[in-house]
Amino acid sequence: MRADDTDLVYYQVLGTHGEYLSGEHDLPLPPDDDKAIDGEVRLREGFIQGEEVRVAYTWIKVDVQGTSNTVLVQVAETLEKRKTLATEIVKGTMVPQFVTLPLAVLLVWLALVRGIKPLAQLEKRIRAKVRRHEPAR
């Protein structure tokens, strides 16, 4: 199965007794402690043919000759699109941050220098007055 030109899609169907029915033989099984709940789709990470995949799986109840059993259906997709999307998101947020952060620091510094200027002038005037009124030694 192919969803697009970027990622591969694998599937597997296992019968009521765990026997292989269709799809990829090498698809890893869900953890043993994972309880079968009819129709609930679960997700996990795994590897198939040396590639990392995201696996969606579910158990489906089927009635076979009056007895109710479950069939496991799994679908896995390689992660290339996900990795590309994550990289694009990081680029889209981090690059503007590297531009705006220095600019913001510069603007804050200029604002502080400008805001403190009147205080510096006031300090000079006060020091000048204090020097004029100091007694001679």
N, CA, C and O atoms as CSV, one atom per row, in Angstrom:
chain,resi,resn,atom,element,x,y,z
A,1,MET,N,N,0.851,-1.192,0.000
A,1,MET,CA,C,0.000,0.000,0.000
A,1,MET,C,C,0.878,1.230,0.000
A,1,MET,O,O,1.909,1.268,0.672
A,2,ARG,N,N,0.475,2.222,-0.743
A,2,ARG,CA,C,1.212,3.482,-0.788
A,2,ARG,C,C,0.225,4.625,-0.650
A,2,ARG,O,O,-0.732,4.738,-1.416
A,3,ALA,N,N,0.476,5.478,0.349
A,3,ALA,CA,C,-0.387,6.642,0.537
A,3,ALA,C,C,0.098,7.804,-0.309
A,3,ALA,O,O,-0.700,8.601,-0.804
A,4,ASP,N,N,1.428,7.897,-0.475
A,4,ASP,CA,C,2.017,8.971,-1.261
A,4,ASP,C,C,3.440,8.565,-1.621
A,4,ASP,O,O,3.848,7.430,-1.374
A,5,ASP,N,N,4.200,9.498,-2.210
A,5,ASP,CA,C,5.571,9.200,-2.617
A,5,ASP,C,C,6.573,9.345,-1.472
A,5,ASP,O,O,7.741,8.989,-1.633
A,6,THR,N,N,6.143,9.855,-0.331
A,6,THR,CA,C,7.062,10.115,0.778
A,6,THR,C,C,7.147,8.934,1.741
A,6,THR,O,O,8.244,8.480,2.069
A,7,ASP,N,N,6.016,8.442,2.189
A,7,ASP,CA,C,5.991,7.407,3.214
A,7,ASP,C,C,5.393,6.103,2.687
A,7,ASP,O,O,4.575,6.090,1.767
A,8,LEU,N,N,5.833,5.014,3.306
A,8,LEU,CA,C,5.274,3.702,3.005
A,8,LEU,C,C,4.214,3.370,4.047
A,8,LEU,O,O,4.330,3.761,5.209
A,9,VAL,N,N,3.192,2.656,3.628
A,9,VAL,CA,C,2.135,2.223,4.534
A,9,VAL,C,C,2.088,0.704,4.500
A,9,VAL,O,O,2.053,0.094,3.431
A,10,TYR,N,N,2.088,0.103,5.680
A,10,TYR,CA,C,2.017,-1.346,5.821
A,10,TYR,C,C,0.744,-1.693,6.576
A,10,TYR,O,O,0.216,-0.874,7.328
A,11,TYR,N,N,0.254,-2.911,6.371
A,11,TYR,CA,C,-0.885,-3.361,7.153
A,11,TYR,C,C,-0.719,-4.837,7.480
A,11,TYR,O,O,0.087,-5.545,6.877
A,12,GLN,N,N,-1.502,-5.275,8.450
A,12,GLN,CA,C,-1.478,-6.678,8.852
A,12,GLN,C,C,-2.824,-7.033,9.461
A,12,GLN,O,O,-3.399,-6.246,10.213
A,13,VAL,N,N,-3.323,-8.211,9.140
A,13,VAL,CA,C,-4.542,-8.738,9.745
A,13,VAL,C,C,-4.207,-10.107,10.310
A,13,VAL,O,O,-3.728,-10.989,9.598
A,14,LEU,N,N,-4.468,-10.272,11.608
A,14,LEU,CA,C,-4.256,-11.556,12.270
A,14,LEU,C,C,-5.604,-12.122,12.686
A,14,LEU,O,O,-6.464,-11.392,13.178
A,15,GLY,N,N,-5.786,-13.417,12.489
A,15,GLY,CA,C,-7.062,-14.087,12.757
A,15,GLY,C,C,-7.368,-14.254,14.229
A,15,GLY,O,O,-6.638,-13.766,15.092
A,16,THR,N,N,-8.449,-14.944,14.501
A,16,THR,CA,C,-8.961,-15.104,15.864
A,16,THR,C,C,-8.011,-15.878,16.770
A,16,THR,O,O,-8.100,-15.765,17.992
A,17,HIS,N,N,-7.105,-16.662,16.193
A,17,HIS,CA,C,-6.136,-17.419,16.991
A,17,HIS,C,C,-4.720,-16.883,16.797
A,17,HIS,O,O,-3.745,-17.571,17.097
A,18,GLY,N,N,-4.612,-15.665,16.298
A,18,GLY,CA,C,-3.303,-15.051,16.091
A,18,GLY,C,C,-2.630,-15.465,14.795
A,18,GLY,O,O,-1.469,-15.126,14.565
A,19,GLU,N,N,-3.340,-16.191,13.948
A,19,GLU,CA,C,-2.750,-16.640,12.686
A,19,GLU,C,C,-2.742,-15.511,11.656
A,19,GLU,O,O,-3.645,-14.675,11.621
A,20,TYR,N,N,-1.716,-15.505,10.829
A,20,TYR,CA,C,-1.551,-14.486,9.792
A,20,TYR,C,C,-2.626,-14.677,8.727
A,20,TYR,O,O,-2.805,-15.781,8.213
A,21,LEU,N,N,-3.344,-13.600,8.393
A,21,LEU,CA,C,-4.357,-13.650,7.341
A,21,LEU,C,C,-3.953,-12.843,6.118
A,21,LEU,O,O,-4.135,-13.290,4.986
A,22,SER,N,N,-3.393,-11.626,6.350
A,22,SER,CA,C,-3.078,-10.772,5.213
A,22,SER,C,C,-2.109,-9.676,5.639
A,22,SER,O,O,-1.988,-9.354,6.821
A,23,GLY,N,N,-1.415,-9.104,4.636
A,23,GLY,CA,C,-0.563,-7.953,4.897
A,23,GLY,C,C,0.887,-8.324,5.106
A,23,GLY,O,O,1.383,-9.308,4.556
A,24,GLU,N,N,1.558,-7.519,5.912
A,24,GLU,CA,C,2.995,-7.637,6.154
A,24,GLU,C,C,3.257,-8.599,7.309
A,24,GLU,O,O,2.702,-8.438,8.396
A,25,HIS,N,N,4.107,-9.603,7.072
A,25,HIS,CA,C,4.437,-10.575,8.115
A,25,HIS,C,C,5.241,-9.951,9.249
A,25,HIS,O,O,5.072,-10.342,10.404
A,26,ASP,N,N,6.122,-8.977,8.944
A,26,ASP,CA,C,7.085,-8.451,9.910
A,26,ASP,C,C,6.549,-7.369,10.838
A,26,ASP,O,O,7.291,-6.874,11.686
A,27,LEU,N,N,5.310,-6.995,10.704
A,27,LEU,CA,C,4.769,-5.931,11.557
A,27,LEU,C,C,4.740,-6.416,13.008
A,27,LEU,O,O,4.150,-7.457,13.298
A,28,PRO,N,N,5.377,-5.663,13.932
A,28,PRO,CA,C,5.435,-6.117,15.322
A,28,PRO,C,C,4.057,-6.151,15.969
A,28,PRO,O,O,3.177,-5.357,15.635
A,29,LEU,N,N,3.887,-7.074,16.890
A,29,LEU,CA,C,2.617,-7.215,17.600
A,29,LEU,C,C,2.507,-6.182,18.715
A,29,LEU,O,O,3.522,-5.681,19.198
A,30,PRO,N,N,1.280,-5.860,19.125
A,30,PRO,CA,C,1.105,-4.961,20.273
A,30,PRO,C,C,1.669,-5.611,21.533
A,30,PRO,O,O,1.855,-6.827,21.572
A,31,PRO,N,N,1.940,-4.810,22.563
A,31,PRO,CA,C,2.430,-5.378,23.821
A,31,PRO,C,C,1.441,-6.407,24.379
A,31,PRO,O,O,0.231,-6.278,24.195
A,32,ASP,N,N,1.965,-7.418,25.056
A,32,ASP,CA,C,1.121,-8.479,25.609
A,32,ASP,C,C,0.129,-7.964,26.644
A,32,ASP,O,O,-0.975,-8.493,26.772
A,33,ASP,N,N,0.531,-6.921,27.388
A,33,ASP,CA,C,-0.346,-6.401,28.430
A,33,ASP,C,C,-1.447,-5.490,27.894
A,33,ASP,O,O,-2.276,-4.996,28.658
A,34,ASP,N,N,-1.454,-5.271,26.582
A,34,ASP,CA,C,-2.477,-4.436,25.948
A,34,ASP,C,C,-3.762,-5.259,25.820
A,34,ASP,O,O,-3.791,-6.264,25.110
A,35,LYS,N,N,-4.802,-4.836,26.495
A,35,LYS,CA,C,-6.063,-5.572,26.497
A,35,LYS,C,C,-6.881,-5.255,25.255
A,35,LYS,O,O,-6.943,-4.106,24.818
A,36,ALA,N,N,-7.495,-6.259,24.703
A,36,ALA,CA,C,-8.319,-6.099,23.508
A,36,ALA,C,C,-9.651,-5.448,23.866
A,36,ALA,O,O,-10.450,-6.002,24.621
A,37,ILE,N,N,-9.869,-4.260,23.306
A,37,ILE,CA,C,-11.146,-3.570,23.471
A,37,ILE,C,C,-11.697,-3.370,22.070
A,37,ILE,O,O,-11.063,-2.725,21.235
A,38,ASP,N,N,-12.861,-3.913,21.816
A,38,ASP,CA,C,-13.435,-3.913,20.480
A,38,ASP,C,C,-13.609,-2.511,19.923
A,38,ASP,O,O,-14.298,-1.680,20.514
A,39,GLY,N,N,-12.974,-2.249,18.771
A,39,GLY,CA,C,-13.164,-1.005,18.045
A,39,GLY,C,C,-12.326,0.176,18.507
A,39,GLY,O,O,-12.309,1.206,17.834
A,40,GLU,N,N,-11.630,0.063,19.635
A,40,GLU,CA,C,-10.792,1.170,20.109
A,40,GLU,C,C,-9.477,1.160,19.336
A,40,GLU,O,O,-8.772,0.151,19.311
A,41,VAL,N,N,-9.154,2.276,18.713
A,41,VAL,CA,C,-7.909,2.383,17.953
A,41,VAL,C,C,-6.825,2.904,18.888
A,41,VAL,O,O,-7.005,3.910,19.574
A,42,ARG,N,N,-5.695,2.200,18.902
A,42,ARG,CA,C,-4.564,2.597,19.733
A,42,ARG,C,C,-3.363,2.876,18.843
A,42,ARG,O,O,-3.293,2.411,17.706
A,43,LEU,N,N,-2.421,3.641,19.379
A,43,LEU,CA,C,-1.232,4.025,18.615
A,43,LEU,C,C,0.024,3.623,19.373
A,43,LEU,O,O,0.043,3.604,20.604
A,44,ARG,N,N,1.076,3.302,18.619
A,44,ARG,CA,C,2.371,3.011,19.215
A,44,ARG,C,C,3.451,3.218,18.161
A,44,ARG,O,O,3.164,3.309,16.968
A,45,GLU,N,N,4.691,3.290,18.620
A,45,GLU,CA,C,5.837,3.382,17.718
A,45,GLU,C,C,6.401,1.978,17.543
A,45,GLU,O,O,6.264,1.133,18.427
A,46,GLY,N,N,7.034,1.733,16.403
A,46,GLY,CA,C,7.642,0.431,16.160
A,46,GLY,C,C,8.631,0.509,15.014
A,46,GLY,O,O,8.883,1.580,14.462
A,47,PHE,N,N,9.184,-0.634,14.667
A,47,PHE,CA,C,10.120,-0.724,13.557
A,47,PHE,C,C,9.676,-1.839,12.621
A,47,PHE,O,O,9.225,-2.894,13.069
A,48,ILE,N,N,9.805,-1.602,11.331
A,48,ILE,CA,C,9.546,-2.627,10.334
A,48,ILE,C,C,10.587,-2.474,9.238
A,48,ILE,O,O,10.774,-1.387,8.691
A,49,GLN,N,N,11.249,-3.551,8.928
A,49,GLN,CA,C,12.310,-3.568,7.920
A,49,GLN,C,C,13.344,-2.476,8.187
A,49,GLN,O,O,13.844,-1.842,7.257
A,50,GLY,N,N,13.659,-2.265,9.464
A,50,GLY,CA,C,14.676,-1.287,9.851
A,50,GLY,C,C,14.221,0.152,9.856
A,50,GLY,O,O,15.016,1.037,10.172
A,51,GLU,N,N,12.976,0.422,9.520
A,51,GLU,CA,C,12.459,1.793,9.503
A,51,GLU,C,C,11.507,2.010,10.668
A,51,GLU,O,O,10.725,1.129,11.025
A,52,GLU,N,N,11.589,3.197,11.250
A,52,GLU,CA,C,10.674,3.547,12.328
A,52,GLU,C,C,9.299,3.841,11.740
A,52,GLU,O,O,9.180,4.510,10.714
A,53,VAL,N,N,8.259,3.330,12.407
A,53,VAL,CA,C,6.893,3.521,11.935
A,53,VAL,C,C,5.986,3.900,13.096
A,53,VAL,O,O,6.294,3.643,14.260
A,54,ARG,N,N,4.873,4.511,12.755
A,54,ARG,CA,C,3.793,4.795,13.692
A,54,ARG,C,C,2.701,3.791,13.364
A,54,ARG,O,O,2.264,3.699,12.216
A,55,VAL,N,N,2.256,3.035,14.366
A,55,VAL,CA,C,1.306,1.947,14.144
A,55,VAL,C,C,-0.025,2.285,14.805
A,55,VAL,O,O,-0.071,2.650,15.980
A,56,ALA,N,N,-1.103,2.159,14.042
A,56,ALA,CA,C,-2.457,2.247,14.578
A,56,ALA,C,C,-3.022,0.833,14.533
A,56,ALA,O,O,-2.914,0.148,13.516
A,57,TYR,N,N,-3.623,0.399,15.637
A,57,TYR,CA,C,-4.134,-0.969,15.665
A,57,TYR,C,C,-5.427,-1.034,16.461
A,57,TYR,O,O,-5.695,-0.205,17.330
A,58,THR,N,N,-6.218,-2.050,16.134
A,58,THR,CA,C,-7.487,-2.255,16.820
A,58,THR,C,C,-7.855,-3.728,16.761
A,58,THR,O,O,-7.417,-4.462,15.875
A,59,TRP,N,N,-8.658,-4.138,17.709
A,59,TRP,CA,C,-9.214,-5.484,17.695
A,59,TRP,C,C,-10.682,-5.362,17.303
A,59,TRP,O,O,-11.402,-4.489,17.788
A,60,ILE,N,N,-11.100,-6.240,16.430
A,60,ILE,CA,C,-12.484,-6.234,15.958
A,60,ILE,C,C,-13.111,-7.576,16.311
A,60,ILE,O,O,-12.567,-8.632,15.991
A,61,LYS,N,N,-14.262,-7.521,16.973
A,61,LYS,CA,C,-14.958,-8.763,17.324
A,61,LYS,C,C,-15.644,-9.334,16.087
A,61,LYS,O,O,-16.296,-8.626,15.319
A,62,VAL,N,N,-15.468,-10.643,15.931
A,62,VAL,CA,C,-16.149,-11.349,14.844
A,62,VAL,C,C,-16.792,-12.607,15.419
A,62,VAL,O,O,-16.252,-13.235,16.329
A,63,ASP,N,N,-17.935,-12.957,14.882
A,63,ASP,CA,C,-18.606,-14.189,15.306
A,63,ASP,C,C,-18.283,-15.280,14.298
A,63,ASP,O,O,-18.602,-15.172,13.114
A,64,VAL,N,N,-17.646,-16.330,14.792
A,64,VAL,CA,C,-17.300,-17.465,13.946
A,64,VAL,C,C,-17.974,-18.697,14.544
A,64,VAL,O,O,-17.620,-19.147,15.633
A,65,GLN,N,N,-18.936,-19.225,13.823
A,65,GLN,CA,C,-19.683,-20.422,14.236
A,65,GLN,C,C,-20.220,-20.288,15.655
A,65,GLN,O,O,-20.093,-21.201,16.471
A,66,GLY,N,N,-20.819,-19.137,15.935
A,66,GLY,CA,C,-21.473,-18.918,17.212
A,66,GLY,C,C,-20.567,-18.478,18.343
A,66,GLY,O,O,-21.065,-18.181,19.429
A,67,THR,N,N,-19.264,-18.423,18.140
A,67,THR,CA,C,-18.367,-17.951,19.186
A,67,THR,C,C,-17.806,-16.586,18.797
A,67,THR,O,O,-17.529,-16.324,17.627
A,68,SER,N,N,-17.647,-15.738,19.780
A,68,SER,CA,C,-17.147,-14.382,19.538
A,68,SER,C,C,-15.648,-14.340,19.820
A,68,SER,O,O,-15.214,-14.634,20.934
A,69,ASN,N,N,-14.875,-13.984,18.830
A,69,ASN,CA,C,-13.427,-13.846,18.947
A,69,ASN,C,C,-13.006,-12.505,18.375
A,69,ASN,O,O,-13.815,-11.788,17.785
A,70,THR,N,N,-11.729,-12.168,18.554
A,70,THR,CA,C,-11.239,-10.887,18.041
A,70,THR,C,C,-10.199,-11.102,16.954
A,70,THR,O,O,-9.418,-12.054,16.987
A,71,VAL,N,N,-10.213,-10.192,15.993
A,71,VAL,CA,C,-9.251,-10.146,14.902
A,71,VAL,C,C,-8.434,-8.867,15.097
A,71,VAL,O,O,-8.993,-7.806,15.376
A,72,LEU,N,N,-7.105,-8.970,14.949
A,72,LEU,CA,C,-6.242,-7.793,15.096
A,72,LEU,C,C,-5.973,-7.189,13.721
A,72,LEU,O,O,-5.548,-7.885,12.799
A,73,VAL,N,N,-6.224,-5.893,13.596
A,73,VAL,CA,C,-5.935,-5.165,12.360
A,73,VAL,C,C,-4.954,-4.051,12.712
A,73,VAL,O,O,-5.208,-3.250,13.611
A,74,GLN,N,N,-3.820,-4.009,11.985
A,74,GLN,CA,C,-2.795,-2.999,12.232
A,74,GLN,C,C,-2.444,-2.288,10.928
A,74,GLN,O,O,-2.381,-2.907,9.866
A,75,VAL,N,N,-2.219,-0.988,11.025
A,75,VAL,CA,C,-1.755,-0.196,9.890
A,75,VAL,C,C,-0.580,0.631,10.389
A,75,VAL,O,O,-0.665,1.272,11.437
A,76,ALA,N,N,0.531,0.616,9.627
A,76,ALA,CA,C,1.733,1.346,10.029
A,76,ALA,C,C,2.185,2.254,8.895
A,76,ALA,O,O,2.045,1.914,7.721
A,77,GLU,N,N,2.729,3.416,9.258
A,77,GLU,CA,C,3.237,4.364,8.270
A,77,GLU,C,C,4.624,4.824,8.702
A,77,GLU,O,O,4.858,5.078,9.884
A,78,THR,N,N,5.542,4.929,7.746
A,78,THR,CA,C,6.865,5.454,8.054
A,78,THR,C,C,6.729,6.922,8.458
A,78,THR,O,O,5.690,7.541,8.231
A,79,LEU,N,N,7.778,7.469,9.054
A,79,LEU,CA,C,7.668,8.780,9.716
A,79,LEU,C,C,8.298,9.944,8.955
A,79,LEU,O,O,8.510,11.007,9.539
A,80,GLU,N,N,8.597,9.774,7.693
A,80,GLU,CA,C,9.297,10.822,6.951
A,80,GLU,C,C,8.514,12.135,6.909
A,80,GLU,O,O,9.084,13.200,7.149
A,81,LYS,N,N,7.216,12.071,6.607
A,81,LYS,CA,C,6.392,13.296,6.570
A,81,LYS,C,C,6.344,13.963,7.935
A,81,LYS,O,O,6.393,15.190,8.025
A,82,ARG,N,N,6.249,13.179,8.991
A,82,ARG,CA,C,6.189,13.724,10.344
A,82,ARG,C,C,7.491,14.434,10.682
A,82,ARG,O,O,7.477,15.528,11.248
A,83,LYS,N,N,8.623,13.812,10.336
A,83,LYS,CA,C,9.916,14.437,10.615
A,83,LYS,C,C,10.087,15.723,9.817
A,83,LYS,O,O,10.588,16.717,10.342
A,84,THR,N,N,9.673,15.709,8.553
A,84,THR,CA,C,9.761,16.907,7.712
A,84,THR,C,C,8.889,18.018,8.278
A,84,THR,O,O,9.313,19.172,8.334
A,85,LEU,N,N,7.674,17.678,8.698
A,85,LEU,CA,C,6.770,18.672,9.270
A,85,LEU,C,C,7.347,19.248,10.561
A,85,LEU,O,O,7.272,20.456,10.784
A,86,ALA,N,N,7.918,18.404,11.409
A,86,ALA,CA,C,8.515,18.892,12.656
A,86,ALA,C,C,9.663,19.849,12.361
A,86,ALA,O,O,9.799,20.874,13.029
A,87,THR,N,N,10.489,19.527,11.371
A,87,THR,CA,C,11.598,20.399,10.987
A,87,THR,C,C,11.084,21.742,10.479
A,87,THR,O,O,11.626,22.790,10.830
A,88,GLU,N,N,10.055,21.712,9.664
A,88,GLU,CA,C,9.480,22.956,9.137
A,88,GLU,C,C,8.881,23.813,10.247
A,88,GLU,O,O,8.984,25.040,10.210
A,89,ILE,N,N,8.261,23.179,11.224
A,89,ILE,CA,C,7.692,23.934,12.340
A,89,ILE,C,C,8.803,24.608,13.136
A,89,ILE,O,O,8.687,25.776,13.507
A,90,VAL,N,N,9.881,23.867,13.398
A,90,VAL,CA,C,11.005,24.443,14.144
A,90,VAL,C,C,11.614,25.598,13.366
A,90,VAL,O,O,11.897,26.652,13.936
A,91,LYS,N,N,11.817,25.406,12.067
A,91,LYS,CA,C,12.364,26.491,11.242
A,91,LYS,C,C,11.442,27.705,11.266
A,91,LYS,O,O,11.905,28.840,11.376
A,92,GLY,N,N,10.157,27.467,11.166
A,92,GLY,CA,C,9.185,28.554,11.114
A,92,GLY,C,C,9.080,29.338,12.401
A,92,GLY,O,O,8.681,30.503,12.386
A,93,THR,N,N,9.433,28.717,13.525
A,93,THR,CA,C,9.340,29.433,14.798
A,93,THR,C,C,10.697,29.903,15.312
A,93,THR,O,O,10.785,30.982,15.898
A,94,MET,N,N,11.736,29.136,15.111
A,94,MET,CA,C,13.045,29.481,15.671
A,94,MET,C,C,13.764,30.575,14.881
A,94,MET,O,O,14.353,31.475,15.478
A,95,VAL,N,N,13.725,30.513,13.578
A,95,VAL,CA,C,14.433,31.514,12.767
A,95,VAL,C,C,13.900,32.921,13.056
A,95,VAL,O,O,14.704,33.827,13.276
A,96,PRO,N,N,12.593,33.141,13.065
A,96,PRO,CA,C,12.119,34.483,13.418
A,96,PRO,C,C,12.531,34.901,14.834
A,96,PRO,O,O,12.751,36.086,15.087
A,97,GLN,N,N,12.636,33.943,15.757
A,97,GLN,CA,C,13.057,34.268,17.121
A,97,GLN,C,C,14.488,34.796,17.135
A,97,GLN,O,O,14.791,35.729,17.879
A,98,PHE,N,N,15.369,34.217,16.328
A,98,PHE,CA,C,16.758,34.665,16.281
A,98,PHE,C,C,16.878,36.060,15.681
A,98,PHE,O,O,17.860,36.758,15.935
A,99,VAL,N,N,15.905,36.471,14.901
A,99,VAL,CA,C,15.913,37.817,14.337
A,99,VAL,C,C,15.278,38.804,15.316
A,99,VAL,O,O,15.821,39.885,15.545
A,100,THR,N,N,14.150,38.446,15.886
A,100,THR,CA,C,13.421,39.388,16.734
A,100,THR,C,C,14.045,39.568,18.113
A,100,THR,O,O,13.949,40.652,18.688
A,101,LEU,N,N,14.674,38.544,18.653
A,101,LEU,CA,C,15.256,38.674,19.993
A,101,LEU,C,C,16.359,39.726,20.052
A,101,LEU,O,O,16.300,40.587,20.930
A,102,PRO,N,N,17.362,39.712,19.171
A,102,PRO,CA,C,18.368,40.787,19.225
A,102,PRO,C,C,17.752,42.174,18.982
A,102,PRO,O,O,18.160,43.154,19.605
A,103,LEU,N,N,16.791,42.248,18.091
A,103,LEU,CA,C,16.123,43.523,17.829
A,103,LEU,C,C,15.393,44.015,19.087
A,103,LEU,O,O,15.447,45.201,19.413
A,104,ALA,N,N,14.722,43.117,19.781
A,104,ALA,CA,C,14.014,43.490,21.010
A,104,ALA,C,C,14.996,43.948,22.073
A,104,ALA,O,O,14.724,44.921,22.777
A,105,VAL,N,N,16.135,43.271,22.209
A,105,VAL,CA,C,17.150,43.671,23.194
A,105,VAL,C,C,17.682,45.064,22.866
A,105,VAL,O,O,17.847,45.891,23.762
A,106,LEU,N,N,17.948,45.324,21.599
A,106,LEU,CA,C,18.437,46.638,21.180
A,106,LEU,C,C,17.413,47.732,21.501
A,106,LEU,O,O,17.770,48.787,22.025
A,107,LEU,N,N,16.153,47.477,21.187
A,107,LEU,CA,C,15.116,48.477,21.457
A,107,LEU,C,C,14.960,48.734,22.954
A,107,LEU,O,O,14.780,49.881,23.362
A,108,VAL,N,N,15.025,47.698,23.771
A,108,VAL,CA,C,14.935,47.887,25.224
A,108,VAL,C,C,16.123,48.704,25.724
A,108,VAL,O,O,15.957,49.609,26.542
A,109,TRP,N,N,17.312,48.386,25.235
A,109,TRP,CA,C,18.505,49.121,25.643
A,109,TRP,C,C,18.386,50.601,25.269
A,109,TRP,O,O,18.681,51.475,26.084
A,110,LEU,N,N,17.949,50.882,24.027
A,110,LEU,CA,C,17.780,52.281,23.601
A,110,LEU,C,C,16.735,52.995,24.448
A,110,LEU,O,O,16.909,54.161,24.800
A,111,ALA,N,N,15.659,52.305,24.772
A,111,ALA,CA,C,14.608,52.916,25.594
A,111,ALA,C,C,15.126,53.213,26.995
A,111,ALA,O,O,14.808,54.256,27.565
A,112,LEU,N,N,15.916,52.310,27.551
A,112,LEU,CA,C,16.474,52.554,28.885
A,112,LEU,C,C,17.442,53.734,28.870
A,112,LEU,O,O,17.406,54.585,29.759
A,113,VAL,N,N,18.304,53.783,27.859
A,113,VAL,CA,C,19.247,54.900,27.764
A,113,VAL,C,C,18.484,56.212,27.667
A,113,VAL,O,O,18.828,57.185,28.339
A,114,ARG,N,N,17.476,56.242,26.855
A,114,ARG,CA,C,16.689,57.465,26.679
A,114,ARG,C,C,15.892,57.802,27.942
A,114,ARG,O,O,15.761,58.970,28.307
A,115,GLY,N,N,15.364,56.777,28.599
A,115,GLY,CA,C,14.568,57.005,29.803
A,115,GLY,C,C,15.417,57.461,30.976
A,115,GLY,O,O,14.937,58.212,31.825
A,116,ILE,N,N,16.661,57.027,31.039
A,116,ILE,CA,C,17.540,57.375,32.163
A,116,ILE,C,C,18.220,58.728,31.948
A,116,ILE,O,O,18.709,59.324,32.908
A,117,LYS,N,N,18.259,59.215,30.725
A,117,LYS,CA,C,18.936,60.480,30.413
A,117,LYS,C,C,18.474,61.633,31.310
A,117,LYS,O,O,19.325,62.347,31.840
A,118,PRO,N,N,17.163,61.849,31.506
A,118,PRO,CA,C,16.743,62.950,32.393
A,118,PRO,C,C,17.241,62.763,33.827
A,118,PRO,O,O,17.564,63.738,34.506
A,119,LEU,N,N,17.302,61.516,34.284
A,119,LEU,CA,C,17.818,61.275,35.641
A,119,LEU,C,C,19.300,61.625,35.725
A,119,LEU,O,O,19.749,62.174,36.731
A,120,ALA,N,N,20.057,61.315,34.690
A,120,ALA,CA,C,21.486,61.641,34.673
A,120,ALA,C,C,21.675,63.164,34.694
A,120,ALA,O,O,22.561,63.675,35.379
A,121,GLN,N,N,20.829,63.886,33.934
A,121,GLN,CA,C,20.925,65.352,33.927
A,121,GLN,C,C,20.565,65.927,35.304
A,121,GLN,O,O,21.204,66.867,35.777
A,122,LEU,N,N,19.548,65.360,35.934
A,122,LEU,CA,C,19.150,65.801,37.276
A,122,LEU,C,C,20.284,65.547,38.269
A,122,LEU,O,O,20.573,66.387,39.121
A,123,GLU,N,N,20.919,64.386,38.151
A,123,GLU,CA,C,22.045,64.069,39.028
A,123,GLU,C,C,23.161,65.099,38.861
A,123,GLU,O,O,23.739,65.536,39.856
A,124,LYS,N,N,23.475,65.494,37.634
A,124,LYS,CA,C,24.532,66.493,37.384
A,124,LYS,C,C,24.187,67.817,38.042
A,124,LYS,O,O,25.045,68.446,38.660
A,125,ARG,N,N,22.933,68.245,37.915
A,125,ARG,CA,C,22.514,69.520,38.508
A,125,ARG,C,C,22.614,69.487,40.036
A,125,ARG,O,O,23.073,70.441,40.664
A,126,ILE,N,N,22.175,68.372,40.615
A,126,ILE,CA,C,22.226,68.255,42.079
A,126,ILE,C,C,23.670,68.272,42.551
A,126,ILE,O,O,23.987,68.947,43.531
A,127,ARG,N,N,24.550,67.546,41.877
A,127,ARG,CA,C,25.969,67.522,42.260
A,127,ARG,C,C,26.586,68.924,42.132
A,127,ARG,O,O,27.387,69.350,42.964
A,128,ALA,N,N,26.183,69.627,41.056
A,128,ALA,CA,C,26.717,70.986,40.878
A,128,ALA,C,C,26.261,71.897,42.016
A,128,ALA,O,O,27.060,72.689,42.515
A,129,LYS,N,N,25.008,71.807,42.436
A,129,LYS,CA,C,24.496,72.625,43.536
A,129,LYS,C,C,25.192,72.269,44.838
A,129,LYS,O,O,25.539,73.147,45.628
A,130,VAL,N,N,25.393,70.974,45.055
A,130,VAL,CA,C,26.046,70.536,46.292
A,130,VAL,C,C,27.461,71.081,46.320
A,130,VAL,O,O,27.910,71.532,47.373
A,131,ARG,N,N,28.172,71.061,45.225
A,131,ARG,CA,C,29.553,71.585,45.179
A,131,ARG,C,C,29.579,73.095,45.449
A,131,ARG,O,O,30.481,73.586,46.128
A,132,ARG,N,N,28.592,73.832,44.921
A,132,ARG,CA,C,28.537,75.279,45.138
A,132,ARG,C,C,28.286,75.631,46.600
A,132,ARG,O,O,28.790,76.632,47.107
A,133,HIS,N,N,27.504,74.797,47.261
A,133,HIS,CA,C,27.136,75.108,48.653
A,133,HIS,C,C,28.045,74.436,49.671
A,133,HIS,O,O,27.806,74.561,50.872
A,134,GLU,N,N,29.067,73.735,49.236
A,134,GLU,CA,C,29.977,73.106,50.188
A,134,GLU,C,C,30.869,74.201,50.791
A,134,GLU,O,O,31.310,75.121,50.103
A,135,PRO,N,N,31.116,74.069,52.085
A,135,PRO,CA,C,32.009,75.053,52.719
A,135,PRO,C,C,33.450,74.870,52.228
A,135,PRO,O,O,33.886,73.754,51.948
A,136,ALA,N,N,34.160,75.961,52.131
A,136,ALA,CA,C,35.556,75.889,51.667
A,136,ALA,C,C,36.401,75.317,52.776
A,136,ALA,O,O,36.133,75.570,53.951
A,137,ARG,N,N,37.390,74.570,52.438
A,137,ARG,CA,C,38.259,73.946,53.460
A,137,ARG,C,C,39.556,74.595,53.544
A,137,ARG,O,O,40.396,74.192,54.349
